[in-house]
Amino acid sequence: MKLDHSPFARSNMSSGRRIAGAYGGDVADRVRRFLPMVRRLAWHVNGTGRPGIELEDLVQAGLVALTECAQKHAGPTEDGFAAYAKMRVRGAMVDLIRRTIPMSRGASERSRTLREKEAEMRGKLGREPLAHELAAAMGIDEAHLALLRDTSQPLRFDSIDEVYSDQDSAFADQTPDSLTLLQDEETRGAVIQAISDLPERLRLIVSLYFVEELNLAEIAQVLQVSIPRVHQLKAQALAKLREALEGVADVI
């Protein structure tokens, strides 16, 4: 029995042409023609005061972005493709820097200023400058210098599994637990019940004083009684609340 391999052969040839087409033809031609732009952008981005990034890494990131642009862009003009590719290539390089050195532009500028001043002072003194000497040279005080150093440091990302500790308050959860929520609910209910059990006049005093935040003179005017009488009624209300809430909540 003979098998006809021609359909498989045609399929393999077709797949091979598609794969070759992804990296050849117009795509490869565009990548070759815009390669100088990638190198120029890499030199420019590498010279923006971000140490720790190799030029080759930036070029590689730019080439990947350029290849993707050449594969996806179907614009009729090269001008349109050039603007699109330049934006994507530069964005890929900046993203690489941000992932590698998570420091803001302002922090980079402050770090560079500190390094330059320290190098200048080191050359003059022949040793490492002390904090007060460096601060004086920069025209700031030592507290400002310390703050400047802190804010010019890059962010550090550690695995939470490596740094987590039950004893570290930085990982403490500020959300109340179930027991606390239950106790708060019980206390709230007890306070509501205690106020509800007050005589109507004393309930009104509590509402006007603690909820409406009226002073004694204003309450006296509302109830058309004297200020000493309002003070007396307020004291009675608080005394009854303390008695009802003894062991549950403190009433000041």
N, C-alpha and C positions, 0 to 999 in steps of 0.2 A: 504494500500500500504506500503510495507516494503522497506526501503532504505538500500543499502549496504554501510556500513561505513568503510569497510576494506581498500579501497584505501586511505581514509583520515587517517586512523589509521597507515597504512604503511608509509605514507608521514610524519606524525608527529613523528613516531619512527625514521625515517631516519634523519629528521632534528635534533631530539634530540641527535642522535649519533654523527652527525657532530659538533654540539655545544659542546658536552662533549669532543669530540676528540680534539677540539681546545685548551682545557685547561687540558686535561688528557693524559694518555698514554705517548708517547715519549716526548711530549712537557712538561708535568708536571714533568716527570723524569729528563729532562735536566735542567729545572728551579731549581729543588731541588738540583741537583748535583753542579750547578754553583752558587748557592746562596752565599757560602762563598767568591767567587771571587767578587761578587757585594759588599759585606760588606767591603772587603779589599780595593777595589777601592774607596768606599765612605769615609772610614777613611783617605785614602791618599789624595783625592781631598779636603776633609774638612780641612786638615792640611796645605794647601798651602798658608795661609795668606789671606783668603777671609772670613772675619767675616760676620755674618748676614744670613748664610745658615745653617739650621738644618740638622743634620746627617740623620734623618729619611726622610727628603725630598729628599736627594741624593739617599738613598737606594730605595725609591719609584720610582724615575726616572730611576734608574738602572734596577729595576725589570721589568718595562714596556718595556724598550729596550731589556732586556734579553728574555722576553716572545715573543716579535716580532721576535727576531733572531731565537728562537726555532721553531716558526711557519713557517718561511720563508726559513731557511737554510736546504739544502738537501745534505750537504756534506757527503762523505762516512766515514770520520774519525773524531774523537772527537778533534784531534789536530787542524784541520782546523776550526771546530766550535768554539773552545776555542779562537783562535786568532781573529776570526770574532766577536764573542760576546764581548770580552774584548774591542776591538776598539769601538764598537757601544755603550756599556754601559758607558765607560768613556766619549765618546762624548756627550751622553745624559746628564751626570752630569755637564760637562763643559758648555753645552748650558744653563742648568738651572741657573748656576752661572752667566753667561753673561747676561741672561735676567733679573735676580734679581739685580745684582750689575754690571752695565755697566762700569767697570773700567779696564783699560789695566793692563797687568802684571807689566810694569814699574811703573805705577801710584800706584799699590798696594805696590810695594817694597818701593817707596818713602814715602807712607803713613805710612808704618810700621816703617821705620827708624825714621820718625818724632815722632811717638808715643813713641817709645822706648827712644829716647833722651829726650823728654818732661817728661816721667816718671822718668828717671834718674835725671834730673835737679830738678824735683818736690821733689824727695826724699832728695836731698842735701840741697835745699833751704827751704823746708817746705812750699812752696807756688808755685803758677804758675810762671814759668820763663817768664821774659820779652823778647821781640823780640830780642833785642841786646844781651842779655845773651844767649839765645838759639842759635843765629847765631854764637856767639863767640865759644860756646861749640862745634859746628859742623864745625868750621873752615871756615865759609863763611860769606859774608856780609848780611845786612838786606834785600837788594834788591833781592839777590839770595834766601834768605829764603822765602820771599813773593812769588817769582816765584815758588819755590818748593812746597809751600802750595797750590798754585793755580792749579798746574799740577798734584797734588796728590788727587784732589777731584774727586769723581765719577761723571759721566755724569748724567744730570737730564733731564727726558723726561716729558714734560707737554702737556696737550691737547691744541691745537692751539686755540680752542674756548675759553679757559680760559685765555690765555695770550695775545691774539691778541689785538692790539690797533692801531687805525688810526694815533695816535700821536707818536707812537714808530717808530723811523727811521730804526730800525732793520727789519721792515716789508715793508720798502719802495721798490718799484719796480724800478730798475735801467733802465728798458727798456723804451725808449722814447714812449710817447703816440702818438696817430694818428695826433694830431695838430702839435706836434713837428716834426714828420716825414714829414708832409706836408710843414711846414715852411722851413725845411732843403732842401727839394726837390725844392721848389720855389727859395730859395737862390742860390742853386747850378745852377739851370737853368739860373738865372739872371747873375751870375758870368761868366758862359760859354758864354752867349750872349754878355756880355760886352767885354770879351777878343776877341771874334770873330769879333767884330766891330772895333777893333784897326787896324791901318795900319799894313801891313805885317811886316815891320821892327820892329815896337814896339811889335807885337805879338812874334816875334823871340826873342827879348830881354826878355820878360816875361817868355817864355819857357826856355831859357838858364839859367836864373837867379833862377827862382822858381821851375822849374821841374828838369832840369839837375843839378842844384845847382853849377853852375860855378861862380867863382868870377869875378870881373870887369876886371881884367887883362886877364883872360882866354877868356872872351867874346870879349874883344878888339882884341885878337889874332885871334879869329874865324872870326870876321867881318872885320878884317884888318883896324881898326880905332884906335884912341887914347883912353886911359882910360877916360879922361875928357869927350870925346864924348859919351862913353858908359854910363857914369854917367848922362849926360844930357838926353839921350834917355830913360833911366830907369825912371828918374823923370817925363818925359813927359807921359810915359805909366801909371805910378801910378796916375798922375793927371787926366788923362782921365778915368781911372777906378773909382776913387773917385767920379767923376762927374756922371758917368753912374750908379753907385751903391748907390747914396745918398738916405738915408732912407731905404735901403735894407740890406746892409752889410758895415762893417767898413773896409777900406783898409789902412793898416799901411804903 
